[in-house]
Amino acid sequence: MTHPTDIPREHQPRLLDSYCCQGGAGMGYHYAGFYVTGVDKDPQPRYPLSFHQGDAIAFIREFGAGFGFLHASPPCQHDTDCQRLHNNAHPDLISPTREALNATGRPWIMENVRGAAHKLHRPVMLCGAMFGLKTYRHRYFETGGGFTLPQLPHPAHTVPQAKMGRPIPPGHYGQFVGNFSGVDLARQVMDVPWMNRDGIRECIPPAYTRWIGSHARTHLGAAVLEVAA
Ligand SMILES: C[S@@+](CC[C@H](N)C(=O)[O-])C[C@H]1O[C@@H](n2cnc3c(N)ncnc32)[C@H](O)[C@@H]1O
């Protein structure tokens, strides 16, 4: 792997958005004031920030120590209901990703879906209702390298959810998974106007990582987050 030429040397703390897809997580960190570099094994022409195509674990191992803060979203297909139904063999990347993150010596966070929450160490759960979003989309976040997150209070789900991937009846929230209908609505609800359906079904709403990034900047401080490249 060659050294990426797109990593700048500004004073913003640098964040690695690994397994970045179309950048739901990355945009939240961007809003929180990080200089974000995404890495994904596939080309991601819709990724709105600095991007490098490659294997996430190899990239973390080679370049991770040069970032102030690291985020990882290893693919969740291994743990979805769909995967269990079809008995597909997807690699479980959670454990090797954790090893690579720990080896950097940097603060980090790794997220996944409910089906994989039992593989995460003491995860914090985030829900759209915590951020005023009109979707629930629970995601679980493990932290390491000296970074911790508080568990926010979980508001009651007072609005019913449409069935997974199905059109949304009036007065319901959408789930936006699989081949869901209503891409324009999903873009609005999750604040991801640049994404297509493939990105939306995978993404973390930027509101989640904006909050995580702000918490990291406040609690870790510039001295920890700014590393010499
Ligand atoms: C769940 S999505 C990430 C969603 C993203 N965090 C967001 O908020 O938009 C997982 C991504 O991991 C990528 N991926 C899978 N295996 C990978 C690997 N070994 N290295 C890098 N990326 C990988 C997939 O291409 C996919 O885009």
The ligand as an SDF file (V2000), in Angstrom:
LIG
                    3D

 27 29  0  0  0  0  0  0  0  0999 V2000
  -21.8450   -0.7680    7.2780 C   0  0  0  0  0  0  0  0  0  0  0  0
  -20.9790   -0.0580    5.9260 S   0  0  0  0  0  0  0  0  0  0  0  0
  -20.3340    1.3820    6.7180 C   0  0  0  0  0  0  0  0  0  0  0  0
  -21.3070    2.5340    6.8170 C   0  0  0  0  0  0  0  0  0  0  0  0
  -20.6850    3.8700    7.1950 C   0  0  0  0  0  0  0  0  0  0  0  0
  -20.0920    3.8490    8.5150 N   0  0  0  0  0  0  0  0  0  0  0  0
  -21.6850    5.0210    7.1650 C   0  0  0  0  0  0  0  0  0  0  0  0
  -22.0400    5.5280    8.2400 O   0  0  0  0  0  0  0  0  0  0  0  0
  -22.1060    5.4010    6.0680 O   0  0  0  0  0  0  0  0  0  0  0  0
  -19.5940   -1.1330    5.7680 C   0  0  0  0  0  0  0  0  0  0  0  0
  -18.6160   -0.8290    4.6150 C   0  0  0  0  0  0  0  0  0  0  0  0
  -17.4670   -1.6660    4.8120 O   0  0  0  0  0  0  0  0  0  0  0  0
  -16.8880   -1.9100    3.5520 C   0  0  0  0  0  0  0  0  0  0  0  0
  -15.9560   -3.0320    3.7030 N   0  0  0  0  0  0  0  0  0  0  0  0
  -16.2260   -4.3490    3.8430 C   0  0  0  0  0  0  0  0  0  0  0  0
  -15.0980   -5.0560    4.0340 N   0  0  0  0  0  0  0  0  0  0  0  0
  -14.0710   -4.1520    4.0010 C   0  0  0  0  0  0  0  0  0  0  0  0
  -12.6570   -4.2470    4.1550 C   0  0  0  0  0  0  0  0  0  0  0  0
  -12.0690   -5.4270    4.3780 N   0  0  0  0  0  0  0  0  0  0  0  0
  -11.9340   -3.1180    4.0880 N   0  0  0  0  0  0  0  0  0  0  0  0
  -12.5160   -1.9070    3.8590 C   0  0  0  0  0  0  0  0  0  0  0  0
  -13.8460   -1.7640    3.7010 N   0  0  0  0  0  0  0  0  0  0  0  0
  -14.6140   -2.8610    3.7840 C   0  0  0  0  0  0  0  0  0  0  0  0
  -18.0710   -2.1440    2.6410 C   0  0  0  0  0  0  0  0  0  0  0  0
  -17.6900   -1.8970    1.2920 O   0  0  0  0  0  0  0  0  0  0  0  0
  -19.0770   -1.1020    3.2010 C   0  0  0  0  0  0  0  0  0  0  0  0
  -19.0070    0.0750    2.4450 O   0  0  0  0  0  0  0  0  0  0  0  0
  1  2  1  0
  2  3  1  0
  2 10  1  0
  3  4  1  0
  4  5  1  0
  5  6  1  0
  5  7  1  0
  7  8  2  0
  7  9  1  0
 10 11  1  0
 11 12  1  0
 11 26  1  0
 12 13  1  0
 13 14  1  0
 13 24  1  0
 14 15  1  0
 14 23  1  0
 15 16  2  0
 16 17  1  0
 17 18  1  0
 17 23  2  0
 18 19  1  0
 18 20  2  0
 20 21  1  0
 21 22  2  0
 22 23  1  0
 24 25  1  0
 24 26  1  0
 26 27  1  0
M  CHG  2   2   1   9  -1
M  END
$$$$
